[in-house]
Amino acid sequence: MAFSVVSKKSSKTYYLHIRETPRADGKVTKLFYFSGSADGAAAECPDGYIVVENERTGLPFLKKKV
């Protein structure tokens, strides 16, 4: 089951995706983004992050827990 969030503003469903990209120094960076497509979506929200919705646009994004 894919991790999904429903926007309060637009009532659209967004699915969390995680992409790992290699950097020039050899390390790997994880990119987190939300998409309307469920293909290849992550199963759960990563530890240490919470989902927040942009009040103006209604788009969700991840934020580190404090």
PDB file with SEQRES, HELIX, SHEET and CRYST1 records, atoms N, CA, C and O in Angstrom:
SEQRES   1 A   66  MET ALA PHE SER VAL VAL SER LYS LYS SER SER LYS THR          
SEQRES   2 A   66  TYR TYR LEU HIS ILE ARG GLU THR PRO ARG ALA ASP GLY          
SEQRES   3 A   66  LYS VAL THR LYS LEU PHE TYR PHE SER GLY SER ALA ASP          
SEQRES   4 A   66  GLY ALA ALA ALA GLU CYS PRO ASP GLY TYR ILE VAL VAL          
SEQRES   5 A   66  GLU ASN GLU ARG THR GLY LEU PRO PHE LEU LYS LYS LYS          
SEQRES   6 A   66  VAL                                                          
SHEET    1 AA1 3 SER A   4  VAL A   6  0                                        
SHEET    2 AA1 3 THR A  13  PRO A  22 -1                                        
SHEET    3 AA1 3 VAL A  28  SER A  35 -1                                        
SHEET    1 AA2 2 TYR A  49  GLU A  53  0                                        
SHEET    2 AA2 2 PRO A  60  LYS A  64 -1                                        
CRYST1    1.000    1.000    1.000  90.00  90.00  90.00 P 1           1          
ATOM      1  N   MET A   1       0.837  -1.174   0.000  1.00  0.00           N  
ATOM      2  CA  MET A   1       0.000   0.000   0.000  1.00  0.00           C  
ATOM      3  C   MET A   1       0.886   1.243   0.000  1.00  0.00           C  
ATOM      4  O   MET A   1       1.834   1.327   0.781  1.00  0.00           O  
ATOM      5  N   ALA A   2       0.594   2.177  -0.844  1.00  0.00           N  
ATOM      6  CA  ALA A   2       1.390   3.391  -0.984  1.00  0.00           C  
ATOM      7  C   ALA A   2       0.974   4.431   0.059  1.00  0.00           C  
ATOM      8  O   ALA A   2      -0.196   4.524   0.429  1.00  0.00           O  
ATOM      9  N   PHE A   3       1.948   5.203   0.520  1.00  0.00           N  
ATOM     10  CA  PHE A   3       1.674   6.277   1.480  1.00  0.00           C  
ATOM     11  C   PHE A   3       1.040   7.439   0.734  1.00  0.00           C  
ATOM     12  O   PHE A   3       1.613   7.957  -0.225  1.00  0.00           O  
ATOM     13  N   SER A   4      -0.151   7.849   1.179  1.00  0.00           N  
ATOM     14  CA  SER A   4      -0.865   8.917   0.480  1.00  0.00           C  
ATOM     15  C   SER A   4      -1.367   9.964   1.457  1.00  0.00           C  
ATOM     16  O   SER A   4      -1.547   9.707   2.647  1.00  0.00           O  
ATOM     17  N   VAL A   5      -1.586  11.161   0.910  1.00  0.00           N  
ATOM     18  CA  VAL A   5      -2.103  12.295   1.672  1.00  0.00           C  
ATOM     19  C   VAL A   5      -3.171  12.963   0.817  1.00  0.00           C  
ATOM     20  O   VAL A   5      -2.990  13.124  -0.390  1.00  0.00           O  
ATOM     21  N   VAL A   6      -4.278  13.352   1.432  1.00  0.00           N  
ATOM     22  CA  VAL A   6      -5.340  14.059   0.719  1.00  0.00           C  
ATOM     23  C   VAL A   6      -5.237  15.543   1.071  1.00  0.00           C  
ATOM     24  O   VAL A   6      -5.238  15.910   2.246  1.00  0.00           O  
ATOM     25  N   SER A   7      -5.149  16.379   0.060  1.00  0.00           N  
ATOM     26  CA  SER A   7      -5.044  17.821   0.252  1.00  0.00           C  
ATOM     27  C   SER A   7      -6.346  18.375   0.811  1.00  0.00           C  
ATOM     28  O   SER A   7      -7.427  18.048   0.322  1.00  0.00           O  
ATOM     29  N   LYS A   8      -6.243  19.212   1.836  1.00  0.00           N  
ATOM     30  CA  LYS A   8      -7.433  19.821   2.431  1.00  0.00           C  
ATOM     31  C   LYS A   8      -8.006  20.895   1.514  1.00  0.00           C  
ATOM     32  O   LYS A   8      -9.212  21.142   1.519  1.00  0.00           O  
ATOM     33  N   LYS A   9      -7.146  21.528   0.731  1.00  0.00           N  
ATOM     34  CA  LYS A   9      -7.589  22.624  -0.127  1.00  0.00           C  
ATOM     35  C   LYS A   9      -8.241  22.127  -1.417  1.00  0.00           C  
ATOM     36  O   LYS A   9      -9.310  22.603  -1.799  1.00  0.00           O  
ATOM     37  N   SER A  10      -7.590  21.161  -2.093  1.00  0.00           N  
ATOM     38  CA  SER A  10      -8.083  20.724  -3.399  1.00  0.00           C  
ATOM     39  C   SER A  10      -8.743  19.348  -3.381  1.00  0.00           C  
ATOM     40  O   SER A  10      -9.335  18.945  -4.382  1.00  0.00           O  
ATOM     41  N   SER A  11      -8.659  18.626  -2.285  1.00  0.00           N  
ATOM     42  CA  SER A  11      -9.194  17.266  -2.132  1.00  0.00           C  
ATOM     43  C   SER A  11      -8.547  16.262  -3.081  1.00  0.00           C  
ATOM     44  O   SER A  11      -9.124  15.204  -3.337  1.00  0.00           O  
ATOM     45  N   LYS A  12      -7.362  16.570  -3.607  1.00  0.00           N  
ATOM     46  CA  LYS A  12      -6.617  15.630  -4.451  1.00  0.00           C  
ATOM     47  C   LYS A  12      -5.771  14.716  -3.572  1.00  0.00           C  
ATOM     48  O   LYS A  12      -5.364  15.091  -2.473  1.00  0.00           O  
ATOM     49  N   THR A  13      -5.516  13.519  -4.071  1.00  0.00           N  
ATOM     50  CA  THR A  13      -4.676  12.564  -3.366  1.00  0.00           C  
ATOM     51  C   THR A  13      -3.261  12.615  -3.942  1.00  0.00           C  
ATOM     52  O   THR A  13      -3.076  12.552  -5.157  1.00  0.00           O  
ATOM     53  N   TYR A  14      -2.269  12.730  -3.063  1.00  0.00           N  
ATOM     54  CA  TYR A  14      -0.867  12.770  -3.459  1.00  0.00           C  
ATOM     55  C   TYR A  14      -0.135  11.599  -2.814  1.00  0.00           C  
ATOM     56  O   TYR A  14      -0.411  11.237  -1.670  1.00  0.00           O  
ATOM     57  N   TYR A  15       0.801  11.009  -3.556  1.00  0.00           N  
ATOM     58  CA  TYR A  15       1.549   9.845  -3.102  1.00  0.00           C  
ATOM     59  C   TYR A  15       3.019  10.207  -2.930  1.00  0.00           C  
ATOM     60  O   TYR A  15       3.599  10.908  -3.759  1.00  0.00           O  
ATOM     61  N   LEU A  16       3.614   9.719  -1.842  1.00  0.00           N  
ATOM     62  CA  LEU A  16       5.009  10.005  -1.533  1.00  0.00           C  
ATOM     63  C   LEU A  16       5.941   9.133  -2.359  1.00  0.00           C  
ATOM     64  O   LEU A  16       5.753   7.919  -2.439  1.00  0.00           O  
ATOM     65  N   HIS A  17       6.943   9.747  -2.971  1.00  0.00           N  
ATOM     66  CA  HIS A  17       7.970   9.042  -3.730  1.00  0.00           C  
ATOM     67  C   HIS A  17       9.331   9.376  -3.146  1.00  0.00           C  
ATOM     68  O   HIS A  17       9.556  10.485  -2.662  1.00  0.00           O  
ATOM     69  N   ILE A  18      10.238   8.406  -3.194  1.00  0.00           N  
ATOM     70  CA  ILE A  18      11.604   8.605  -2.715  1.00  0.00           C  
ATOM     71  C   ILE A  18      12.550   8.205  -3.834  1.00  0.00           C  
ATOM     72  O   ILE A  18      12.462   7.099  -4.369  1.00  0.00           O  
ATOM     73  N   ARG A  19      13.452   9.110  -4.183  1.00  0.00           N  
ATOM     74  CA  ARG A  19      14.438   8.837  -5.232  1.00  0.00           C  
ATOM     75  C   ARG A  19      15.834   9.040  -4.641  1.00  0.00           C  
ATOM     76  O   ARG A  19      16.099  10.043  -3.978  1.00  0.00           O  
ATOM     77  N   GLU A  20      16.714   8.084  -4.888  1.00  0.00           N  
ATOM     78  CA  GLU A  20      18.102   8.205  -4.441  1.00  0.00           C  
ATOM     79  C   GLU A  20      18.963   8.610  -5.627  1.00  0.00           C  
ATOM     80  O   GLU A  20      18.945   7.954  -6.669  1.00  0.00           O  
ATOM     81  N   THR A  21      19.719   9.695  -5.466  1.00  0.00           N  
ATOM     82  CA  THR A  21      20.576  10.174  -6.545  1.00  0.00           C  
ATOM     83  C   THR A  21      22.017  10.232  -6.066  1.00  0.00           C  
ATOM     84  O   THR A  21      22.287  10.740  -4.977  1.00  0.00           O  
ATOM     85  N   PRO A  22      22.938   9.723  -6.859  1.00  0.00           N  
ATOM     86  CA  PRO A  22      24.350   9.789  -6.467  1.00  0.00           C  
ATOM     87  C   PRO A  22      24.903  11.199  -6.652  1.00  0.00           C  
ATOM     88  O   PRO A  22      24.527  11.916  -7.579  1.00  0.00           O  
ATOM     89  N   ARG A  23      25.802  11.576  -5.751  1.00  0.00           N  
ATOM     90  CA  ARG A  23      26.454  12.882  -5.833  1.00  0.00           C  
ATOM     91  C   ARG A  23      27.863  12.704  -6.375  1.00  0.00           C  
ATOM     92  O   ARG A  23      28.347  11.579  -6.500  1.00  0.00           O  
ATOM     93  N   ALA A  24      28.509  13.790  -6.692  1.00  0.00           N  
ATOM     94  CA  ALA A  24      29.862  13.747  -7.254  1.00  0.00           C  
ATOM     95  C   ALA A  24      30.874  13.199  -6.253  1.00  0.00           C  
ATOM     96  O   ALA A  24      31.881  12.617  -6.657  1.00  0.00           O  
ATOM     97  N   ASP A  25      30.625  13.375  -4.947  1.00  0.00           N  
ATOM     98  CA  ASP A  25      31.573  12.882  -3.937  1.00  0.00           C  
ATOM     99  C   ASP A  25      31.337  11.418  -3.583  1.00  0.00           C  
ATOM    100  O   ASP A  25      31.999  10.889  -2.690  1.00  0.00           O  
ATOM    101  N   GLY A  26      30.405  10.752  -4.266  1.00  0.00           N  
ATOM    102  CA  GLY A  26      30.162   9.332  -4.055  1.00  0.00           C  
ATOM    103  C   GLY A  26      29.038   9.016  -3.080  1.00  0.00           C  
ATOM    104  O   GLY A  26      28.591   7.871  -3.005  1.00  0.00           O  
ATOM    105  N   LYS A  27      28.574  10.013  -2.331  1.00  0.00           N  
ATOM    106  CA  LYS A  27      27.472   9.790  -1.397  1.00  0.00           C  
ATOM    107  C   LYS A  27      26.147   9.774  -2.151  1.00  0.00           C  
ATOM    108  O   LYS A  27      26.070  10.204  -3.302  1.00  0.00           O  
ATOM    109  N   VAL A  28      25.123   9.282  -1.496  1.00  0.00           N  
ATOM    110  CA  VAL A  28      23.800   9.198  -2.100  1.00  0.00           C  
ATOM    111  C   VAL A  28      22.853  10.128  -1.340  1.00  0.00           C  
ATOM    112  O   VAL A  28      22.820  10.111  -0.109  1.00  0.00           O  
ATOM    113  N   THR A  29      22.092  10.931  -2.063  1.00  0.00           N  
ATOM    114  CA  THR A  29      21.113  11.837  -1.477  1.00  0.00           C  
ATOM    115  C   THR A  29      19.713  11.304  -1.753  1.00  0.00           C  
ATOM    116  O   THR A  29      19.399  10.897  -2.872  1.00  0.00           O  
ATOM    117  N   LYS A  30      18.873  11.313  -0.711  1.00  0.00           N  
ATOM    118  CA  LYS A  30      17.486  10.892  -0.877  1.00  0.00           C  
ATOM    119  C   LYS A  30      16.631  12.121  -1.148  1.00  0.00           C  
ATOM    120  O   LYS A  30      16.690  13.105  -0.411  1.00  0.00           O  
ATOM    121  N   LEU A  31      15.835  12.057  -2.213  1.00  0.00           N  
ATOM    122  CA  LEU A  31      14.913  13.121  -2.560  1.00  0.00           C  
ATOM    123  C   LEU A  31      13.499  12.634  -2.284  1.00  0.00           C  
ATOM    124  O   LEU A  31      13.118  11.551  -2.728  1.00  0.00           O  
ATOM    125  N   PHE A  32      12.721  13.423  -1.557  1.00  0.00           N  
ATOM    126  CA  PHE A  32      11.345  13.089  -1.221  1.00  0.00           C  
ATOM    127  C   PHE A  32      10.431  14.048  -1.976  1.00  0.00           C  
ATOM    128  O   PHE A  32      10.633  15.261  -1.930  1.00  0.00           O  
ATOM    129  N   TYR A  33       9.433  13.516  -2.667  1.00  0.00           N  
ATOM    130  CA  TYR A  33       8.488  14.369  -3.373  1.00  0.00           C  
ATOM    131  C   TYR A  33       7.128  13.693  -3.458  1.00  0.00           C  
ATOM    132  O   TYR A  33       7.027  12.470  -3.363  1.00  0.00           O  
ATOM    133  N   PHE A  34       6.088  14.493  -3.638  1.00  0.00           N  
ATOM    134  CA  PHE A  34       4.724  13.988  -3.760  1.00  0.00           C  
ATOM    135  C   PHE A  34       4.272  14.118  -5.199  1.00  0.00           C  
ATOM    136  O   PHE A  34       4.579  15.099  -5.877  1.00  0.00           O  
ATOM    137  N   SER A  35       3.531  13.107  -5.661  1.00  0.00           N  
ATOM    138  CA  SER A  35       3.044  13.072  -7.029  1.00  0.00           C  
ATOM    139  C   SER A  35       1.610  12.551  -7.031  1.00  0.00           C  
ATOM    140  O   SER A  35       1.176  11.900  -6.080  1.00  0.00           O  
ATOM    141  N   GLY A  36       0.887  12.839  -8.093  1.00  0.00           N  
ATOM    142  CA  GLY A  36      -0.477  12.349  -8.231  1.00  0.00           C  
ATOM    143  C   GLY A  36      -0.549  10.905  -8.669  1.00  0.00           C  
ATOM    144  O   GLY A  36      -1.623  10.305  -8.639  1.00  0.00           O  
ATOM    145  N   SER A  37       0.583  10.327  -9.079  1.00  0.00           N  
ATOM    146  CA  SER A  37       0.637   8.948  -9.543  1.00  0.00           C  
ATOM    147  C   SER A  37       1.083   8.015  -8.424  1.00  0.00           C  
ATOM    148  O   SER A  37       2.004   8.343  -7.676  1.00  0.00           O  
ATOM    149  N   ALA A  38       0.446   6.868  -8.301  1.00  0.00           N  
ATOM    150  CA  ALA A  38       0.796   5.903  -7.262  1.00  0.00           C  
ATOM    151  C   ALA A  38       1.891   4.930  -7.712  1.00  0.00           C  
ATOM    152  O   ALA A  38       2.386   4.149  -6.898  1.00  0.00           O  
ATOM    153  N   ASP A  39       2.277   4.963  -8.988  1.00  0.00           N  
ATOM    154  CA  ASP A  39       3.300   4.045  -9.498  1.00  0.00           C  
ATOM    155  C   ASP A  39       4.645   4.333  -8.846  1.00  0.00           C  
ATOM    156  O   ASP A  39       5.171   5.440  -8.959  1.00  0.00           O  
ATOM    157  N   GLY A  40       5.198   3.339  -8.167  1.00  0.00           N  
ATOM    158  CA  GLY A  40       6.511   3.469  -7.542  1.00  0.00           C  
ATOM    159  C   GLY A  40       6.506   4.268  -6.255  1.00  0.00           C  
ATOM    160  O   GLY A  40       7.563   4.726  -5.821  1.00  0.00           O  
ATOM    161  N   ALA A  41       5.359   4.450  -5.633  1.00  0.00           N  
ATOM    162  CA  ALA A  41       5.261   5.241  -4.408  1.00  0.00           C  
ATOM    163  C   ALA A  41       5.832   4.475  -3.218  1.00  0.00           C  
ATOM    164  O   ALA A  41       5.863   3.245  -3.208  1.00  0.00           O  
ATOM    165  N   ALA A  42       6.282   5.231  -2.215  1.00  0.00           N  
ATOM    166  CA  ALA A  42       6.841   4.645  -0.999  1.00  0.00           C  
ATOM    167  C   ALA A  42       5.716   4.059  -0.147  1.00  0.00           C  
ATOM    168  O   ALA A  42       4.574   4.515  -0.204  1.00  0.00           O  
ATOM    169  N   ALA A  43       6.054   3.054   0.634  1.00  0.00           N  
ATOM    170  CA  ALA A  43       5.052   2.381   1.457  1.00  0.00           C  
ATOM    171  C   ALA A  43       4.711   3.161   2.717  1.00  0.00           C  
ATOM    172  O   ALA A  43       3.593   3.062   3.221  1.00  0.00           O  
ATOM    173  N   GLU A  44       5.670   3.943   3.235  1.00  0.00           N  
ATOM    174  CA  GLU A  44       5.419   4.679   4.469  1.00  0.00           C  
ATOM    175  C   GLU A  44       6.252   5.949   4.510  1.00  0.00           C  
ATOM    176  O   GLU A  44       7.203   6.114   3.745  1.00  0.00           O  
ATOM    177  N   CYS A  45       5.884   6.832   5.406  1.00  0.00           N  
ATOM    178  CA  CYS A  45       6.614   8.084   5.596  1.00  0.00           C  
ATOM    179  C   CYS A  45       7.923   7.766   6.331  1.00  0.00           C  
ATOM    180  O   CYS A  45       7.908   6.991   7.288  1.00  0.00           O  
ATOM    181  N   PRO A  46       9.053   8.346   5.904  1.00  0.00           N  
ATOM    182  CA  PRO A  46      10.322   8.045   6.575  1.00  0.00           C  
ATOM    183  C   PRO A  46      10.333   8.540   8.025  1.00  0.00           C  
ATOM    184  O   PRO A  46       9.681   9.528   8.364  1.00  0.00           O  
ATOM    185  N   ASP A  47      11.084   7.833   8.866  1.00  0.00           N  
ATOM    186  CA  ASP A  47      11.204   8.211  10.275  1.00  0.00           C  
ATOM    187  C   ASP A  47      11.839   9.597  10.393  1.00  0.00           C  
ATOM    188  O   ASP A  47      12.758   9.938   9.649  1.00  0.00           O  
ATOM    189  N   GLY A  48      11.340  10.378  11.329  1.00  0.00           N  
ATOM    190  CA  GLY A  48      11.892  11.696  11.580  1.00  0.00           C  
ATOM    191  C   GLY A  48      11.289  12.795  10.729  1.00  0.00           C  
ATOM    192  O   GLY A  48      11.749  13.935  10.790  1.00  0.00           O  
ATOM    193  N   TYR A  49      10.261  12.482   9.926  1.00  0.00           N  
ATOM    194  CA  TYR A  49       9.621  13.473   9.064  1.00  0.00           C  
ATOM    195  C   TYR A  49       8.122  13.498   9.326  1.00  0.00           C  
ATOM    196  O   TYR A  49       7.531  12.496   9.730  1.00  0.00           O  
ATOM    197  N   ILE A  50       7.516  14.661   9.088  1.00  0.00           N  
ATOM    198  CA  ILE A  50       6.072  14.804   9.157  1.00  0.00           C  
ATOM    199  C   ILE A  50       5.598  15.450   7.853  1.00  0.00           C  
ATOM    200  O   ILE A  50       6.364  16.134   7.175  1.00  0.00           O  
ATOM    201  N   VAL A  51       4.336  15.225   7.514  1.00  0.00           N  
ATOM    202  CA  VAL A  51       3.758  15.802   6.301  1.00  0.00           C  
ATOM    203  C   VAL A  51       3.072  17.108   6.666  1.00  0.00           C  
ATOM    204  O   VAL A  51       2.263  17.164   7.592  1.00  0.00           O  
ATOM    205  N   VAL A  52       3.409  18.167   5.919  1.00  0.00           N  
ATOM    206  CA  VAL A  52       2.823  19.487   6.115  1.00  0.00           C  
ATOM    207  C   VAL A  52       2.250  19.932   4.779  1.00  0.00           C  
ATOM    208  O   VAL A  52       2.801  19.615   3.725  1.00  0.00           O  
ATOM    209  N   GLU A  53       1.146  20.664   4.822  1.00  0.00           N  
ATOM    210  CA  GLU A  53       0.532  21.149   3.592  1.00  0.00           C  
ATOM    211  C   GLU A  53       0.757  22.651   3.455  1.00  0.00           C  
ATOM    212  O   GLU A  53       0.559  23.406   4.407  1.00  0.00           O  
ATOM    213  N   ASN A  54       1.172  23.077   2.268  1.00  0.00           N  
ATOM    214  CA  ASN A  54       1.333  24.492   1.983  1.00  0.00           C  
ATOM    215  C   ASN A  54      -0.051  25.136   1.995  1.00  0.00           C  
ATOM    216  O   ASN A  54      -0.940  24.706   1.261  1.00  0.00           O  
ATOM    217  N   GLU A  55      -0.237  26.157   2.818  1.00  0.00           N  
ATOM    218  CA  GLU A  55      -1.558  26.775   2.972  1.00  0.00           C  
ATOM    219  C   GLU A  55      -2.034  27.456   1.691  1.00  0.00           C  
ATOM    220  O   GLU A  55      -3.227  27.443   1.389  1.00  0.00           O  
ATOM    221  N   ARG A  56      -1.117  28.043   0.945  1.00  0.00           N  
ATOM    222  CA  ARG A  56      -1.492  28.800  -0.248  1.00  0.00           C  
ATOM    223  C   ARG A  56      -1.817  27.890  -1.423  1.00  0.00           C  
ATOM    224  O   ARG A  56      -2.820  28.093  -2.107  1.00  0.00           O  
ATOM    225  N   THR A  57      -0.968  26.877  -1.663  1.00  0.00           N  
ATOM    226  CA  THR A  57      -1.136  26.026  -2.842  1.00  0.00           C  
ATOM    227  C   THR A  57      -1.849  24.713  -2.555  1.00  0.00           C  
ATOM    228  O   THR A  57      -2.426  24.117  -3.465  1.00  0.00           O  
ATOM    229  N   GLY A  58      -1.822  24.248  -1.307  1.00  0.00           N  
ATOM    230  CA  GLY A  58      -2.449  22.979  -0.955  1.00  0.00           C  
ATOM    231  C   GLY A  58      -1.570  21.777  -1.241  1.00  0.00           C  
ATOM    232  O   GLY A  58      -2.018  20.642  -1.081  1.00  0.00           O  
ATOM    233  N   LEU A  59      -0.306  21.995  -1.668  1.00  0.00           N  
ATOM    234  CA  LEU A  59       0.592  20.881  -1.961  1.00  0.00           C  
ATOM    235  C   LEU A  59       1.285  20.391  -0.685  1.00  0.00           C  
ATOM    236  O   LEU A  59       1.728  21.200   0.130  1.00  0.00           O  
ATOM    237  N   PRO A  60       1.378  19.075  -0.513  1.00  0.00           N  
ATOM    238  CA  PRO A  60       2.044  18.532   0.670  1.00  0.00           C  
ATOM    239  C   PRO A  60       3.562  18.500   0.484  1.00  0.00           C  
ATOM    240  O   PRO A  60       4.065  18.434  -0.637  1.00  0.00           O  
ATOM    241  N   PHE A  61       4.281  18.548   1.615  1.00  0.00           N  
ATOM    242  CA  PHE A  61       5.735  18.383   1.603  1.00  0.00           C  
ATOM    243  C   PHE A  61       6.165  17.808   2.931  1.00  0.00           C  
ATOM    244  O   PHE A  61       5.410  17.845   3.903  1.00  0.00           O  
ATOM    245  N   LEU A  62       7.377  17.275   2.981  1.00  0.00           N  
ATOM    246  CA  LEU A  62       7.898  16.683   4.209  1.00  0.00           C  
ATOM    247  C   LEU A  62       8.709  17.718   4.974  1.00  0.00           C  
ATOM    248  O   LEU A  62       9.382  18.566   4.389  1.00  0.00           O  
ATOM    249  N   LYS A  63       8.626  17.626   6.302  1.00  0.00           N  
ATOM    250  CA  LYS A  63       9.365  18.512   7.161  1.00  0.00           C  
ATOM    251  C   LYS A  63       9.973  17.673   8.273  1.00  0.00           C  
ATOM    252  O   LYS A  63       9.321  16.773   8.802  1.00  0.00           O  
ATOM    253  N   LYS A  64      11.225  17.964   8.632  1.00  0.00           N  
ATOM    254  CA  LYS A  64      11.866  17.215   9.714  1.00  0.00           C  
ATOM    255  C   LYS A  64      11.211  17.544  11.041  1.00  0.00           C  
ATOM    256  O   LYS A  64      10.859  18.692  11.311  1.00  0.00           O  
ATOM    257  N   LYS A  65      11.048  16.494  11.883  1.00  0.00           N  
ATOM    258  CA  LYS A  65      10.504  16.701  13.225  1.00  0.00           C  
ATOM    259  C   LYS A  65      11.555  17.432  14.055  1.00  0.00           C  
ATOM    260  O   LYS A  65      12.757  17.245  13.866  1.00  0.00           O  
ATOM    261  N   VAL A  66      11.091  18.243  14.951  1.00  0.00           N  
ATOM    262  CA  VAL A  66      12.017  18.998  15.817  1.00  0.00           C  
ATOM    263  C   VAL A  66      12.212  18.272  17.114  1.00  0.00           C  
ATOM    264  O   VAL A  66      12.953  18.740  17.979  1.00  0.00           O  
TER     265      VAL A  66                                                      
END                                                                             
